[in-house]
């Protein structure tokens, strides 16, 4: 993403997909903006912090945006990004099979 986080109509999302023939730019426009959390310095903080606090105090009213497996996959992806940057080459994400139970 490139643009001003406070202006949802600014910037674009750049997506690279070798199978689709390279780079795809997704520009922002009316009803297509990128929505970010509340970045104002006043108030009660960003929505993710508010949800975290509500979950910690045992409230049923919070947004659980992802689970532990999503977090684990995110770390695996970030690790691959660091390896790619260090080697200046494309690298595979080393996803490990995880049994999340039922």
Secondary structure in CASP SS format (residue, H / E / C, confidence):
PFRMAT SS
TARGET T0000
AUTHOR 0000-0000-0000
METHOD secondary structure of the structure
MODEL  1
X C 1.00
X E 1.00
X C 1.00
X C 1.00
X C 1.00
X C 1.00
X C 1.00
X C 1.00
X C 1.00
X C 1.00
X C 1.00
X E 1.00
X E 1.00
X E 1.00
X E 1.00
X E 1.00
X E 1.00
X H 1.00
X H 1.00
X H 1.00
X C 1.00
X E 1.00
X E 1.00
X E 1.00
X E 1.00
X E 1.00
X E 1.00
X C 1.00
X C 1.00
X C 1.00
X C 1.00
X C 1.00
X C 1.00
X C 1.00
X C 1.00
X C 1.00
X C 1.00
X C 1.00
X C 1.00
X C 1.00
X C 1.00
X C 1.00
X C 1.00
X C 1.00
X C 1.00
X C 1.00
X H 1.00
X H 1.00
X H 1.00
X H 1.00
X H 1.00
X H 1.00
X H 1.00
X H 1.00
X H 1.00
X H 1.00
X C 1.00
X C 1.00
X C 1.00
X C 1.00
X C 1.00
X C 1.00
X C 1.00
X C 1.00
X C 1.00
X C 1.00
X C 1.00
X H 1.00
X H 1.00
X H 1.00
X H 1.00
X H 1.00
X H 1.00
X H 1.00
X H 1.00
X H 1.00
X H 1.00
X H 1.00
X H 1.00
X H 1.00
X H 1.00
X H 1.00
X H 1.00
X H 1.00
X H 1.00
X H 1.00
X H 1.00
X C 1.00
X C 1.00
X C 1.00
X C 1.00
X C 1.00
X C 1.00
X C 1.00
X C 1.00
X C 1.00
X C 1.00
X C 1.00
X C 1.00
X C 1.00
X C 1.00
X C 1.00
END
